């Protein structure tokens, strides 16, 4: 999924809700944030900015947020395409923007992952 998103030069991932708090998931997010030198609480600084060269880090964070049984909700904002993706409750994807090809690519990836 990160391969699709890094077609843009800037990607901002903002966690908005984690409906069912699970200690292992939160610990994984906190460990990810620590490796990115982010030591503030998620409530205080919920966003992570990635560039095209950060595909591996972006992929790691998405794996945590979209993991099996995950109920995280988060926005992904991309630039310069000015696209907004909203992944909610670990199941749904909403898209706003002019490049619907990205939404179709992400939707196909999510569907394939769900059926695998």
Secondary structure, DSSP 4 states (H G I P E B T S, - for coil): -HHHHTTSSEEEEEEEEESS--HHHHHHHHHHHHHTT--S-TTT--EEEEEGGGHHHHHHHHHHHT-TT--EEEEEEEETTTEEEEEETTTEEEEESS-HHHHHHHHHHHHHHHH-
